[in-house]
Structure formats: C-alpha cells, structure tokens
Amino acid sequence: MKLLIIPKPVMNKELAVDSYCFRFQQADEYTTTQNIGGYGGTASSLCVDVLEMVGLNSLTNGLPIIVPIQNSFMLLNIDRQFPQPPDKIIFLLTFKIMPDDFIIENMQRLKTLGYKIALENISNYSEINSVLKLCDYILISCTNEDYRDILNKVTYDYHNILCIATDVDDMEMFNRLKNEKFDLFEGKFYSVPITKGNRTISPMKANYIQLLNIVRNEDFEIADVVKIVLQDPSLTISLLQFVNSPYLGLSQKINTIQHAASMMGQNELRKWVTTAISKTLTLDKPNEISKLSLMRAKFAENLAGYFEMGVHAQSLFLMGLFSILDVALDVPMHEALKEVVVSDNIFNALVYKEGSFAEILNFIFKYESASWEEVYILSLRYNLLVEDIFKAYIEAVGWYGSIIATVDINNENEEE
C-alpha cells in the first residue's frame, strides 16, 4: 500500500492515553511510488483498510481512534464503513467552507448513533456555532500564536467540548498547558530525552537490566534467567502467564519457573525477557513509553534490509528498545547505557546521534512525529519505497499486537 500512517497518542493530565489520532500521508498514484505528496483519497477509507489489516487492538490498544475526514460530504454514509463500535470512532473535521444544513443533519445523525466529532484548523469560530454545538473535541495547535484566545473562547462558549492541545513538544510545555484549560494533549512531550537525573538506579531496575544483559548473549544459561526471575514476584507471574498463553500453544499447564524456562528454550525466553522487561522498566512511566520502545525496536529491525543493514537487524532492534532507556531509568542516555552491554554503533546512535544506526533512528523519529515532508526527503536519500516503509511499520504493529496483547489478556484474566 502506498501509504504512511501513524496513530499518535492523545493523553490526559495524568499521562494516561485517552485515544489515538490517525495521521497519514498517501503516495501520489499518478506519478512515482517515491512521491509522498498530497492526500489523494480519504483518511476515513484508508483508516478502515488499516484497521481491517491489523485490528484496533494492535493499532490503538483498543482505545478510540480519531479519524480525519477531508470531505465533509462523506458524513452521509461514513458509519457504514466502520465495523468498529461507534464509541471507538471519533470523526475529525476541518471546514474550508461554511457547513450547510446537509452537513449539520449528518453530524446530528452520527451523534445519535453514538459517534463523537472533533474539529481542527478552524479559523472563524463565530460562523460555525451550529457545528460547535455538536462537537465533543477541538484540536488546538500550541504553535498557533492565538491558541489562548481560541482556547478561552471555546471553553467559555461551549462547556461540553474537550480541548486537545497538539504539538506539545516537551514536559515543560505540558506542565504549563495542563494548568490552563486544556483537557488532553498530543505531542512528543512524554518521550523527550532525559538530560539530567539523580544518577542512581533502583535495585529492582538494575535487576531488570541484568536480565536483559544475560539474554543478549548468543548462548546464555537459562538457569541464570530463572535465578533473577525468582527474585521478583511480578516477573514470576508474567513468565507463567506467557508460557501458558495460547501464543506458545503448549499442551500442558506449567506451574514452575524452571519448567517454564526449559519448555520455552532460549529463543522464546529471550523474546519474553525483551517484552516483559520493557514493560516492567516503565511501570512508573506513561504506558505509551513501553509501546514506543517495542514499536521502535521492531520497526528498526524491519527497516534494516531497506537501509542495506540487514546483517545488523538484531542490533537495530536493541537500539530501538534502548532508545527510551534514559526515560525509563531517569538518567541521561550516556549514564543509562553504562548499565547495559551495547555495541559502539548503538551507543553512538543513541548518545551522539552519529553513525549508520543513527540514520535509521532519525528516520523513525521523523516518522513518529508525522513529519511527512522530511520522511519524503529521507526516503529519496536512502531509495526507500513508500510500500516498503508501510510494510515495515504495519508488520511492527502486528508484532506488537501479537506479543503484548497476550500479556494484557492474561493480566486481565488474572485480575478477574
């Protein structure tokens, strides 16, 4: 598919993800596959295709998704396109012309069916009063010099609308905006690099890092993994849940860590350590940090061949995994990497943003922020096809869904 997509998390003041905003860029089918210019088509139909391909659980962890609508006349039949329940879909409108009675009537119909509606990039709010009365959300870019005026007007006149601050770049901006009248926030603020910290790492997190270092060895001792897992009840439960899950398809119930580890073998045990530790290291952080780490890891691995670095695929996976290590450990990256065994390529990419590995990391950063023009320039530089980029990302989404969904389902069952 000639398409680039990214579901960007929308968070509340407690840094819990409320929903995801579907951002995309479609290649121009009338020129070359290298051209990522123009929208050509509708985001709603593209979103439907992607949701059918990977599922809502993989794409958004089952949370609602905000879907941009380029043509407001699509509202007539749009509910027939989405198989997902109405409470999972939020239609995002941008009005370049004044909405007429037809549009208003269809917005009212969708609201009656249980859908929610959001607005963005609106300049003259006084002229669309009838639309605003039907809206649930409004997206306001903090790069707009008049954002406070817009925020004050909307919150004063329309008490039921939730205001989403977009383009929130760092925690300083987030902390300032959450004390204003914004309800939700979108941007890279939750994952910004740590530049200073207390330089002390908790003993529990040190154990997790030790576990990651053990499984990095090609022929590690399973008994060494078992020894550390047994020291942590949460890891013990997680491993037993994983090994008894449908994902592994084992025919017998396993009740001991020693038996579980031996049945899994090195490859599956390494996979479990990678995913479980990534989640556990970030338990005191926004949930999205763990997802970001794992998605970066698999996306980097999938891109390796297209960057002619297929031989380094596993190392690129680790680079993506450790790209949030400073955030997880609350220390600067160069300090965090002293705790793990990484190659010079990974260290130079994460600390100095230098070397061939840094090229893939930079590409991923641009992709995550939906900086499509810069992604386009980089795709030309590295001879990347849009179809290949899309495939690499969608495969990462599917991988994340298949691995993490199993853990989440087991946790839910355990709670019940």
ChimeraX attribute file (.defattr): number of C-alpha atoms within 10 A of each C-alpha:
attribute: neighborCount
match mode: 1-to-1
recipient: residues
	/A:1	15
	/A:2	19
	/A:3	20
	/A:4	23
	/A:5	22
	/A:6	19
	/A:7	19
	/A:8	21
	/A:9	23
	/A:10	21
	/A:11	22
	/A:12	17
	/A:13	15
	/A:14	9
	/A:15	16
	/A:16	15
	/A:17	22
	/A:18	15
	/A:19	24
	/A:20	24
	/A:21	20
	/A:22	21
	/A:23	19
	/A:24	18
	/A:25	23
	/A:26	23
	/A:27	23
	/A:28	18
	/A:29	13
	/A:30	8
	/A:31	10
	/A:32	11
	/A:33	17
	/A:34	19
	/A:35	19
	/A:36	24
	/A:37	15
	/A:38	10
	/A:39	14
	/A:40	13
	/A:41	12
	/A:42	16
	/A:43	22
	/A:44	22
	/A:45	15
	/A:46	19
	/A:47	21
	/A:48	17
	/A:49	15
	/A:50	17
	/A:51	18
	/A:52	13
	/A:53	13
	/A:54	16
	/A:55	18
	/A:56	19
	/A:57	17
	/A:58	22
	/A:59	22
	/A:60	22
	/A:61	18
	/A:62	13
	/A:63	18
	/A:64	22
	/A:65	25
	/A:66	26
	/A:67	25
	/A:68	23
	/A:69	20
	/A:70	18
	/A:71	15
	/A:72	21
	/A:73	13
	/A:74	14
	/A:75	20
	/A:76	15
	/A:77	10
	/A:78	16
	/A:79	17
	/A:80	8
	/A:81	12
	/A:82	17
	/A:83	10
	/A:84	15
	/A:85	12
	/A:86	16
	/A:87	13
	/A:88	17
	/A:89	21
	/A:90	22
	/A:91	23
	/A:92	25
	/A:93	22
	/A:94	16
	/A:95	18
	/A:96	12
	/A:97	7
	/A:98	11
	/A:99	15
	/A:100	11
	/A:101	10
	/A:102	12
	/A:103	17
	/A:104	16
	/A:105	13
	/A:106	18
	/A:107	22
	/A:108	15
	/A:109	15
	/A:110	21
	/A:111	16
	/A:112	10
	/A:113	13
	/A:114	14
	/A:115	19
	/A:116	22
	/A:117	24
	/A:118	24
	/A:119	22
	/A:120	17
	/A:121	14
	/A:122	15
	/A:123	12
	/A:124	11
	/A:125	12
	/A:126	9
	/A:127	11
	/A:128	15
	/A:129	12
	/A:130	13
	/A:131	20
	/A:132	21
	/A:133	13
	/A:134	19
	/A:135	22
	/A:136	20
	/A:137	22
	/A:138	24
	/A:139	21
	/A:140	24
	/A:141	20
	/A:142	17
	/A:143	12
	/A:144	12
	/A:145	9
	/A:146	11
	/A:147	14
	/A:148	15
	/A:149	9
	/A:150	18
	/A:151	19
	/A:152	14
	/A:153	13
	/A:154	19
	/A:155	15
	/A:156	9
	/A:157	12
	/A:158	16
	/A:159	10
	/A:160	14
	/A:161	19
	/A:162	19
	/A:163	21
	/A:164	25
	/A:165	26
	/A:166	19
	/A:167	19
	/A:168	19
	/A:169	17
	/A:170	15
	/A:171	15
	/A:172	10
	/A:173	13
	/A:174	24
	/A:175	12
	/A:176	9
	/A:177	18
	/A:178	16
	/A:179	10
	/A:180	12
	/A:181	16
	/A:182	22
	/A:183	17
	/A:184	26
	/A:185	28
	/A:186	25
	/A:187	22
	/A:188	19
	/A:189	17
	/A:190	21
	/A:191	21
	/A:192	14
	/A:193	17
	/A:194	17
	/A:195	12
	/A:196	12
	/A:197	14
	/A:198	9
	/A:199	12
	/A:200	12
	/A:201	15
	/A:202	9
	/A:203	9
	/A:204	13
	/A:205	16
	/A:206	16
	/A:207	16
	/A:208	22
	/A:209	20
	/A:210	17
	/A:211	22
	/A:212	19
	/A:213	15
	/A:214	20
	/A:215	21
	/A:216	17
	/A:217	11
	/A:218	10
	/A:219	10
	/A:220	14
	/A:221	12
	/A:222	18
	/A:223	13
	/A:224	12
	/A:225	21
	/A:226	19
	/A:227	13
	/A:228	15
	/A:229	22
	/A:230	14
	/A:231	12
	/A:232	13
	/A:233	10
	/A:234	12
	/A:235	19
	/A:236	16
	/A:237	17
	/A:238	19
	/A:239	23
	/A:240	19
	/A:241	22
	/A:242	24
	/A:243	24
	/A:244	18
	/A:245	16
	/A:246	12
	/A:247	13
	/A:248	12
	/A:249	9
	/A:250	13
	/A:251	8
	/A:252	7
	/A:253	11
	/A:254	16
	/A:255	13
	/A:256	11
	/A:257	21
	/A:258	16
	/A:259	13
	/A:260	20
	/A:261	20
	/A:262	13
	/A:263	14
	/A:264	18
	/A:265	11
	/A:266	17
	/A:267	11
	/A:268	15
	/A:269	20
	/A:270	22
	/A:271	13
	/A:272	20
	/A:273	21
	/A:274	19
	/A:275	19
	/A:276	21
	/A:277	19
	/A:278	25
	/A:279	21
	/A:280	18
	/A:281	20
	/A:282	21
	/A:283	13
	/A:284	11
	/A:285	18
	/A:286	17
	/A:287	14
	/A:288	17
	/A:289	22
	/A:290	22
	/A:291	21
	/A:292	17
	/A:293	24
	/A:294	27
	/A:295	24
	/A:296	26
	/A:297	24
	/A:298	26
	/A:299	25
	/A:300	29
	/A:301	24
	/A:302	24
	/A:303	24
	/A:304	22
	/A:305	14
	/A:306	16
	/A:307	17
	/A:308	11
	/A:309	15
	/A:310	15
	/A:311	10
	/A:312	14
	/A:313	19
	/A:314	15
	/A:315	21
	/A:316	28
	/A:317	24
	/A:318	22
	/A:319	29
	/A:320	26
	/A:321	23
	/A:322	25
	/A:323	25
	/A:324	26
	/A:325	29
	/A:326	23
	/A:327	23
	/A:328	25
	/A:329	25
	/A:330	20
	/A:331	21
	/A:332	19
	/A:333	23
	/A:334	16
	/A:335	18
	/A:336	22
	/A:337	20
	/A:338	10
	/A:339	15
	/A:340	18
	/A:341	16
	/A:342	17
	/A:343	11
	/A:344	11
	/A:345	18
	/A:346	27
	/A:347	22
	/A:348	17
	/A:349	20
	/A:350	24
	/A:351	15
	/A:352	12
	/A:353	16
	/A:354	16
	/A:355	15
	/A:356	14
	/A:357	25
	/A:358	21
	/A:359	15
	/A:360	25
	/A:361	24
	/A:362	16
	/A:363	18
	/A:364	20
	/A:365	14
	/A:366	17
	/A:367	20
	/A:368	20
	/A:369	16
	/A:370	19
	/A:371	13
	/A:372	20
	/A:373	14
	/A:374	13
	/A:375	23
	/A:376	22
	/A:377	15
	/A:378	17
	/A:379	19
	/A:380	13
	/A:381	9
	/A:382	13
	/A:383	12
	/A:384	19
	/A:385	20
	/A:386	24
	/A:387	15
	/A:388	17
	/A:389	22
	/A:390	17
	/A:391	19
	/A:392	20
	/A:393	23
	/A:394	22
	/A:395	17
	/A:396	22
	/A:397	22
	/A:398	17
	/A:399	18
	/A:400	21
	/A:401	23
	/A:402	14
	/A:403	17
	/A:404	20
	/A:405	16
	/A:406	17
	/A:407	21
	/A:408	16
	/A:409	13
	/A:410	20
	/A:411	15
	/A:412	9
	/A:413	10
	/A:414	10
	/A:415	7
	/A:416	6
